[in-house]
Amino acid sequence: MTFELLAKNIEAIHSVLQQQAAHAVNLSLTSRNWLMGCYIVEFEQNGEDRAQYGAKLLKRLEERLHTKGLTERRFREFRRLYLVYPQLGKEVLNYVGAQQMDLPLALPDTIRRLTSAESENAIIRRMTSAELEQQAWQVPADRLFYRLPLSHLTTISKIEDPLKRAFYEIETIKGCWTIDELDRQVSTLYYERSGLSKDKEGLSKLVNQTAQSLSPKDVLHNPVSLEFLGLEQNEQVDETDIETAILNKLQKMLLELGNGFCFEARQKRILIDEEYFKIDLVFYHRVLKCHFLVDLKIDKFKHEYASQMNMYINYYKHEVMTADDNPPIGLLLCTDYGETVVKYATGGLDPNLFVQKYHIKLPSEAELKAFIAKSIRGTN
């Protein structure tokens, strides 16, 4: 054995077993979420004391369990996963059984039916012609379960049209897309473009030539996976080092100003329509009696930034502001902006929304020259 062969063997072992670990984590997560969704729906339909919880059921569940990763928002995702993909049931139960896991004794009626002895042929005989036709283009349950990561199933389950869902299911499987790639294809109307295209196969090949491919780290470093495994979630922090440094300085500067600034939160998460948003810094000004919201962008002003800050201001007006408070103030910081773009983008929005530039203090000229010289030597 040569050193090069040793290195290749080590690399192959690492790659194969990392893929296997990622796959196992994903299957367990999909099974967990589907089963929880099943139990939630069963309770909503047949629970003995369901009437006393009503619309607050999922929030009460979050409060009762008090477990990281099991939130009202996630419970909504679990319920939707079960309702959109009931056909995953047998695959989930087979996987759970193969892992020798014991389900709770109080099995929902849905799961009992899945574990019954009724043959698939008997089920098919009861299906209508429309259901049989739909089954012909539906992606088989085993492919959905074993080939699509949970994050992808969760995203695709939000699509209401079953045919459109099936399109993205099969294209994601074919292209082995990352979740970002899937989001990009949905947002750029790939389904609609494919429908209008005469050469659908050619378009599919073109899309997948430039698509980002899924790797084990995309599954293992997923925030949901980290929560599930009980690991620290530093990977969830999406901000860059420079943004973090600027926020640190900004937070310190505002607090040192005194004059009423009281720090409330950093990366404040707010939930709107089952989606979380993060406000970089939140202060309360005890003299002005209002919230002070700060959002930092590490690029030039874009019109959508104003819309986002306006949404934050409106959220605080309706959900946080008390009768004694004044309306919140929003400060949007960018590296640069065009005055006309800001004028048109903020026209008609909340008057308490302000856009400002910030400058980063660069190293000295001597330090920059030394760095460039060192870089040049390194390329020789």
Buried (B, 14 or more C-beta within 10 A) or exposed (E): EEEEEEEEEEEEEEEEEBBEEBBEBBBBBBBBBBBBBBBBBBBBEEBEEEEEBEEEBBEEBBEEEEEEBBBBEBBBBBBBBBEBBBBBBBBBBBBBEEEEEEBEEEBBEBBEEBBEEEEEEEEEEEEEEEEEEBEEEBBEBEEBBBBBBBBBBBBBBEBEEEEBBBBBBBBBBBBBBBBEBBBBBBEEEBBEEBEEBEEEEEBBEEBBEEBBEBBBEBBBBBBBBBBBEEEEBEBEEEBEEEBBEBBEEBBEEBEEEEEBBEBBBBBBEBEEEEEEBBBBBBBBBEEBEBBBBBBBBBEEBBEEBBEBBBBBBBBBBEEBBEEEBEBBBBBBBBBEBEEEBBEEBBEEBBEBBBBEEBEEEEEEEEEEEEEEEEEEEEEE
